[in-house]
Amino acid sequence: MTVAVAFLQPGWADWEAGAVLALLREHLKVQIEIATPTGDPETSIGGILAAADYRFDDPVLSDADLFILIGSDAWSEGEAPAVTALLRQAFADGKPVAGICAGTTALARAGLFEGRKHTSNGKDWLEGVVPGYAGSEHYVDTTKAVTDGKVVSASGLAPVTFAAAVARLVAPEAEEMIAGYEAMFAREFS
């Protein structure tokens, strides 16, 4: 069974977590585990209290198959060294990593955008939070998630394409279902 760890900071963005975690768990049968900075529950922007399975520096996290960083202003406040080390190791091991909104700052700090297409909440914003990050010349200004290899990034305004991009890395054989998921949500804007 695939195990995904979602990293939630205080004030995590519930609309960003909802799409990806529900798609993975309900449709792809991925086991979802939650990590927070201290292992204590964290409350979302909308007031949802999420129980934690682990703290950010728990060594067992390295056993997971997929790492997802959900946006929160807390990511912009500085580096989480245990997360940086874990992301670098996961990437070196060929495991997918994904960040949305301010969660992309952790990917930038870990150096995962070097030589890779990526996106975030705006190039100037990302450079302002992580000055001089490696790979800034590969920034893609888009409203949708960007995948390059096993790294997925998205702005906070792209939770559905982010969810679909992550799902494609986990279960490429489920393309028809994933495309249907995207199309279902796209109908709201047609």
Phi and psi restraints in degrees (value plus and minus 20) as a CYANA .aco file:
   2 THR   PHI     -95.5   -55.5
   2 THR   PSI     114.9   154.9
   3 VAL   PHI    -135.9   -95.9
   3 VAL   PSI     105.7   145.7
   4 ALA   PHI    -133.6   -93.6
   4 ALA   PSI     116.9   156.9
   5 VAL   PHI    -127.9   -87.9
   5 VAL   PSI     104.2   144.2
   6 ALA   PHI    -120.6   -80.6
   6 ALA   PSI     105.5   145.5
   7 PHE   PHI    -114.2   -74.2
   7 PHE   PSI      99.0   139.0
   8 LEU   PHI    -137.5   -97.5
   8 LEU   PSI     105.1   145.1
   9 GLN   PHI    -118.3   -78.3
   9 GLN   PSI     146.8   186.8
  10 PRO   PHI     -74.8   -34.8
  10 PRO   PSI     115.8   155.8
  11 GLY   PHI      53.6    93.6
  11 GLY   PSI       9.7    49.7
  12 TRP   PHI     -80.3   -40.3
  12 TRP   PSI     129.2   169.2
  13 ALA   PHI    -104.4   -64.4
  13 ALA   PSI      84.8   124.8
  14 ASP   PHI     -82.7   -42.7
  14 ASP   PSI     -53.3   -13.3
  15 TRP   PHI     -89.7   -49.7
  15 TRP   PSI     -44.4    -4.4
  16 GLU   PHI     -99.3   -59.3
  16 GLU   PSI     -57.4   -17.4
  17 ALA   PHI     -94.8   -54.8
  17 ALA   PSI     -59.0   -19.0
  18 GLY   PHI     -77.1   -37.1
  18 GLY   PSI     -68.1   -28.1
  19 ALA   PHI     -85.3   -45.3
  19 ALA   PSI     -69.9   -29.9
  20 VAL   PHI     -91.8   -51.8
  20 VAL   PSI     -63.1   -23.1
  21 LEU   PHI     -88.9   -48.9
  21 LEU   PSI     -59.0   -19.0
  22 ALA   PHI     -86.3   -46.3
  22 ALA   PSI     -63.7   -23.7
  23 LEU   PHI     -81.9   -41.9
  23 LEU   PSI     -66.1   -26.1
  24 LEU   PHI     -84.3   -44.3
  24 LEU   PSI     -66.9   -26.9
  25 ARG   PHI     -94.0   -54.0
  25 ARG   PSI     -70.2   -30.2
  26 GLU   PHI     -93.0   -53.0
  26 GLU   PSI     -64.6   -24.6
  27 HIS   PHI    -118.2   -78.2
  27 HIS   PSI     -46.4    -6.4
  28 LEU   PHI    -133.2   -93.2
  28 LEU   PSI     -18.5    21.5
  29 LYS   PHI      37.4    77.4
  29 LYS   PSI      14.9    54.9
  30 VAL   PHI    -100.8   -60.8
  30 VAL   PSI     116.6   156.6
  31 GLN   PHI    -100.2   -60.2
  31 GLN   PSI     103.2   143.2
  32 ILE   PHI    -120.1   -80.1
  32 ILE   PSI     109.6   149.6
  33 GLU   PHI    -144.9  -104.9
  33 GLU   PSI     127.5   167.5
  34 ILE   PHI    -133.3   -93.3
  34 ILE   PSI     113.6   153.6
  35 ALA   PHI    -140.0  -100.0
  35 ALA   PSI     116.3   156.3
  36 THR   PHI    -145.8  -105.8
  36 THR   PSI     145.5   185.5
  37 PRO   PHI     -72.6   -32.6
  37 PRO   PSI     -62.5   -22.5
  38 THR   PHI    -132.1   -92.1
  38 THR   PSI     -23.5    16.5
  39 GLY   PHI      66.6   106.6
  39 GLY   PSI     -20.0    20.0
  40 ASP   PHI    -108.1   -68.1
  40 ASP   PSI     138.9   178.9
  41 PRO   PHI     -79.7   -39.7
  41 PRO   PSI     129.3   169.3
  42 GLU   PHI    -146.4  -106.4
  42 GLU   PSI     124.3   164.3
  43 THR   PHI    -119.5   -79.5
  43 THR   PSI     116.3   156.3
  44 SER   PHI     -99.0   -59.0
  44 SER   PSI     152.9   192.9
  45 ILE   PHI     -76.4   -36.4
  45 ILE   PSI     -59.3   -19.3
  46 GLY   PHI    -104.4   -64.4
  46 GLY   PSI     -18.3    21.7
  47 GLY   PHI      73.3   113.3
  47 GLY   PSI      -7.6    32.4
  48 ILE   PHI    -104.2   -64.2
  48 ILE   PSI     105.7   145.7
  49 LEU   PHI    -112.4   -72.4
  49 LEU   PSI      98.9   138.9
  50 ALA   PHI    -124.7   -84.7
  50 ALA   PSI     105.0   145.0
  51 ALA   PHI     -92.8   -52.8
  51 ALA   PSI     127.0   167.0
  52 ALA   PHI    -124.7   -84.7
  52 ALA   PSI     125.4   165.4
  53 ASP   PHI    -113.5   -73.5
  53 ASP   PSI     -49.3    -9.3
  54 TYR   PHI    -166.1  -126.1
  54 TYR   PSI     145.6   185.6
  55 ARG   PHI    -119.6   -79.6
  55 ARG   PSI     142.5   182.5
  56 PHE   PHI     -76.5   -36.5
  56 PHE   PSI     -52.2   -12.2
  57 ASP   PHI    -117.2   -77.2
  57 ASP   PSI      -3.9    36.1
  58 ASP   PHI     -91.4   -51.4
  58 ASP   PSI     103.2   143.2
  59 PRO   PHI     -82.6   -42.6
  59 PRO   PSI     -43.6    -3.6
  60 VAL   PHI     -86.2   -46.2
  60 VAL   PSI     -39.1     0.9
  61 LEU   PHI     -79.7   -39.7
  61 LEU   PSI     -49.1    -9.1
  62 SER   PHI     -83.8   -43.8
  62 SER   PSI     -35.9     4.1
  63 ASP   PHI     -99.4   -59.4
  63 ASP   PSI     -32.5     7.5
  64 ALA   PHI     -87.6   -47.6
  64 ALA   PSI     144.6   184.6
  65 ASP   PHI    -120.9   -80.9
  65 ASP   PSI     -38.6     1.4
  66 LEU   PHI    -170.4  -130.4
  66 LEU   PSI     120.8   160.8
  67 PHE   PHI    -146.4  -106.4
  67 PHE   PSI     105.3   145.3
  68 ILE   PHI    -145.0  -105.0
  68 ILE   PSI     104.3   144.3
  69 LEU   PHI    -127.3   -87.3
  69 LEU   PSI      91.8   131.8
  70 ILE   PHI    -107.6   -67.6
  70 ILE   PSI     120.9   160.9
  71 GLY   PHI     -81.2   -41.2
  71 GLY   PSI     127.3   167.3
  72 SER   PHI    -188.8  -148.8
  72 SER   PSI     124.8   164.8
  73 ASP   PHI     -78.7   -38.7
  73 ASP   PSI     -43.9    -3.9
  74 ALA   PHI     -81.8   -41.8
  74 ALA   PSI     -50.9   -10.9
  75 TRP   PHI     -81.9   -41.9
  75 TRP   PSI     -51.7   -11.7
  76 SER   PHI     -95.8   -55.8
  76 SER   PSI     -34.0     6.0
  77 GLU   PHI    -102.6   -62.6
  77 GLU   PSI     -29.1    10.9
  78 GLY   PHI     132.6   172.6
  78 GLY   PSI     152.3   192.3
  79 GLU   PHI     -96.3   -56.3
  79 GLU   PSI     124.0   164.0
  80 ALA   PHI    -126.1   -86.1
  80 ALA   PSI      74.9   114.9
  81 PRO   PHI     -73.3   -33.3
  81 PRO   PSI     -57.6   -17.6
  82 ALA   PHI     -85.4   -45.4
  82 ALA   PSI     -57.0   -17.0
  83 VAL   PHI     -89.6   -49.6
  83 VAL   PSI     -62.5   -22.5
  84 THR   PHI     -77.3   -37.3
  84 THR   PSI     -69.0   -29.0
  85 ALA   PHI     -82.4   -42.4
  85 ALA   PSI     -62.0   -22.0
  86 LEU   PHI     -84.2   -44.2
  86 LEU   PSI     -63.0   -23.0
  87 LEU   PHI     -83.6   -43.6
  87 LEU   PSI     -62.8   -22.8
  88 ARG   PHI     -81.1   -41.1
  88 ARG   PSI     -63.9   -23.9
  89 GLN   PHI     -88.0   -48.0
  89 GLN   PSI     -62.9   -22.9
  90 ALA   PHI     -79.4   -39.4
  90 ALA   PSI     -65.1   -25.1
  91 PHE   PHI     -83.0   -43.0
  91 PHE   PSI     -64.5   -24.5
  92 ALA   PHI     -80.8   -40.8
  92 ALA   PSI     -51.6   -11.6
  93 ASP   PHI    -102.9   -62.9
  93 ASP   PSI     -20.4    19.6
  94 GLY   PHI      60.4   100.4
  94 GLY   PSI       0.3    40.3
  95 LYS   PHI    -111.1   -71.1
  95 LYS   PSI     124.4   164.4
  96 PRO   PHI     -88.0   -48.0
  96 PRO   PSI     121.7   161.7
  97 VAL   PHI    -151.6  -111.6
  97 VAL   PSI     123.9   163.9
  98 ALA   PHI    -164.4  -124.4
  98 ALA   PSI     116.8   156.8
  99 GLY   PHI    -154.8  -114.8
  99 GLY   PSI     119.8   159.8
 100 ILE   PHI    -145.2  -105.2
 100 ILE   PSI     123.3   163.3
 101 CYS   PHI      37.5    77.5
 101 CYS   PSI    -150.7  -110.7
 102 ALA   PHI     -89.1   -49.1
 102 ALA   PSI     -33.1     6.9
 103 GLY   PHI     -82.5   -42.5
 103 GLY   PSI     -42.4    -2.4
 104 THR   PHI     -86.1   -46.1
 104 THR   PSI     -42.7    -2.7
 105 THR   PHI     -84.8   -44.8
 105 THR   PSI     -54.2   -14.2
 106 ALA   PHI     -86.7   -46.7
 106 ALA   PSI     -57.4   -17.4
 107 LEU   PHI     -86.0   -46.0
 107 LEU   PSI     -61.0   -21.0
 108 ALA   PHI     -84.2   -44.2
 108 ALA   PSI     -64.2   -24.2
 109 ARG   PHI     -82.9   -42.9
 109 ARG   PSI     -52.1   -12.1
 110 ALA   PHI     -99.3   -59.3
 110 ALA   PSI     -25.4    14.6
 111 GLY   PHI      60.4   100.4
 111 GLY   PSI      -4.8    35.2
 112 LEU   PHI     -98.0   -58.0
 112 LEU   PSI     -28.9    11.1
 113 PHE   PHI    -112.2   -72.2
 113 PHE   PSI     -25.1    14.9
 114 GLU   PHI     -82.9   -42.9
 114 GLU   PSI     100.2   140.2
 115 GLY   PHI      54.0    94.0
 115 GLY   PSI      -7.1    32.9
 116 ARG   PHI    -148.5  -108.5
 116 ARG   PSI     123.1   163.1
 117 LYS   PHI     -86.0   -46.0
 117 LYS   PSI     123.0   163.0
 118 HIS   PHI    -181.4  -141.4
 118 HIS   PSI     148.8   188.8
 119 THR   PHI    -164.6  -124.6
 119 THR   PSI     156.8   196.8
 120 SER   PHI    -188.4  -148.4
 120 SER   PSI    -169.9  -129.9
 121 ASN   PHI    -105.0   -65.0
 121 ASN   PSI      -6.8    33.2
 122 GLY   PHI     110.9   150.9
 122 GLY   PSI     121.4   161.4
 123 LYS   PHI     -81.6   -41.6
 123 LYS   PSI     -66.4   -26.4
 124 ASP   PHI     -82.1   -42.1
 124 ASP   PSI     -59.6   -19.6
 125 TRP   PHI     -82.5   -42.5
 125 TRP   PSI     -69.0   -29.0
 126 LEU   PHI     -83.0   -43.0
 126 LEU   PSI     -63.0   -23.0
 127 GLU   PHI     -86.0   -46.0
 127 GLU   PSI     -50.0   -10.0
 128 GLY   PHI     -89.7   -49.7
 128 GLY   PSI     -54.2   -14.2
 129 VAL   PHI    -104.6   -64.6
 129 VAL   PSI     -57.7   -17.7
 130 VAL   PHI    -145.0  -105.0
 130 VAL   PSI      55.7    95.7
 131 PRO   PHI     -77.1   -37.1
 131 PRO   PSI     114.3   154.3
 132 GLY   PHI      49.5    89.5
 132 GLY   PSI       2.1    42.1
 133 TYR   PHI     -83.3   -43.3
 133 TYR   PSI     123.8   163.8
 134 ALA   PHI     -88.1   -48.1
 134 ALA   PSI     110.6   150.6
 135 GLY   PHI      78.8   118.8
 135 GLY   PSI     -14.9    25.1
 136 SER   PHI     -77.0   -37.0
 136 SER   PSI     -46.6    -6.6
 137 GLU   PHI     -89.6   -49.6
 137 GLU   PSI     -31.2     8.8
 138 HIS   PHI    -121.1   -81.1
 138 HIS   PSI      -7.4    32.6
 139 TYR   PHI     -84.0   -44.0
 139 TYR   PSI     117.5   157.5
 140 VAL   PHI    -134.8   -94.8
 140 VAL   PSI     101.6   141.6
 141 ASP   PHI    -106.9   -66.9
 141 ASP   PSI      79.7   119.7
 142 THR   PHI    -166.8  -126.8
 142 THR   PSI     138.1   178.1
 143 THR   PHI    -109.9   -69.9
 143 THR   PSI     -21.5    18.5
 144 LYS   PHI    -136.6   -96.6
 144 LYS   PSI     144.3   184.3
 145 ALA   PHI     -83.7   -43.7
 145 ALA   PSI     131.6   171.6
 146 VAL   PHI    -140.9  -100.9
 146 VAL   PSI     112.5   152.5
 147 THR   PHI    -137.8   -97.8
 147 THR   PSI     111.3   151.3
 148 ASP   PHI    -156.1  -116.1
 148 ASP   PSI      88.1   128.1
 149 GLY   PHI      46.6    86.6
 149 GLY   PSI    -143.0  -103.0
 150 LYS   PHI    -128.5   -88.5
 150 LYS   PSI       4.8    44.8
 151 VAL   PHI    -135.1   -95.1
 151 VAL   PSI     104.4   144.4
 152 VAL   PHI    -135.6   -95.6
 152 VAL   PSI     116.4   156.4
 153 SER   PHI    -157.6  -117.6
 153 SER   PSI     134.1   174.1
 154 ALA   PHI    -180.2  -140.2
 154 ALA   PSI     135.4   175.4
 155 SER   PHI     -97.5   -57.5
 155 SER   PSI     147.1   187.1
 156 GLY   PHI     -87.5   -47.5
 156 GLY   PSI     -27.7    12.3
 157 LEU   PHI    -116.7   -76.7
 157 LEU   PSI     -10.1    29.9
 158 ALA   PHI    -147.9  -107.9
 158 ALA   PSI      28.5    68.5
 159 PRO   PHI     -86.1   -46.1
 159 PRO   PSI     -49.6    -9.6
 160 VAL   PHI     -97.1   -57.1
 160 VAL   PSI     -66.2   -26.2
 161 THR   PHI     -88.6   -48.6
 161 THR   PSI     -49.2    -9.2
 162 PHE   PHI     -83.2   -43.2
 162 PHE   PSI     -69.5   -29.5
 163 ALA   PHI     -77.9   -37.9
 163 ALA   PSI     -65.0   -25.0
 164 ALA   PHI     -85.1   -45.1
 164 ALA   PSI     -61.5   -21.5
 165 ALA   PHI     -83.6   -43.6
 165 ALA   PSI     -62.8   -22.8
 166 VAL   PHI     -84.2   -44.2
 166 VAL   PSI     -64.3   -24.3
 167 ALA   PHI     -80.8   -40.8
 167 ALA   PSI     -57.0   -17.0
 168 ARG   PHI     -83.9   -43.9
 168 ARG   PSI     -53.2   -13.2
 169 LEU   PHI     -92.0   -52.0
 169 LEU   PSI     -54.5   -14.5
 170 VAL   PHI     -97.7   -57.7
 170 VAL   PSI     -62.0   -22.0
 171 ALA   PHI    -160.8  -120.8
 171 ALA   PSI      52.0    92.0
 172 PRO   PHI     -79.2   -39.2
 172 PRO   PSI     -44.3    -4.3
 173 GLU   PHI     -90.6   -50.6
 173 GLU   PSI     -31.4     8.6
 174 ALA   PHI    -118.2   -78.2
 174 ALA   PSI       6.0    46.0
 175 GLU   PHI     -75.3   -35.3
 175 GLU   PSI     -61.9   -21.9
 176 GLU   PHI     -81.3   -41.3
 176 GLU   PSI     -64.8   -24.8
 177 MET   PHI     -86.1   -46.1
 177 MET   PSI     -62.4   -22.4
 178 ILE   PHI     -84.9   -44.9
 178 ILE   PSI     -63.0   -23.0
 179 ALA   PHI     -82.5   -42.5
 179 ALA   PSI     -58.0   -18.0
 180 GLY   PHI     -84.5   -44.5
 180 GLY   PSI     -58.1   -18.1
 181 TYR   PHI     -80.2   -40.2
 181 TYR   PSI     -68.8   -28.8
 182 GLU   PHI     -81.2   -41.2
 182 GLU   PSI     -64.7   -24.7
 183 ALA   PHI     -83.4   -43.4
 183 ALA   PSI     -56.8   -16.8
 184 MET   PHI     -79.7   -39.7
 184 MET   PSI     -66.7   -26.7
 185 PHE   PHI     -93.9   -53.9
 185 PHE   PSI     -50.1   -10.1
 186 ALA   PHI     -85.1   -45.1
 186 ALA   PSI     -45.0    -5.0
 187 ARG   PHI     -79.8   -39.8
 187 ARG   PSI     -48.2    -8.2
 188 GLU   PHI     -79.6   -39.6
 188 GLU   PSI     -49.4    -9.4
 189 PHE   PHI    -125.0   -85.0
 189 PHE   PSI     -15.0    25.0
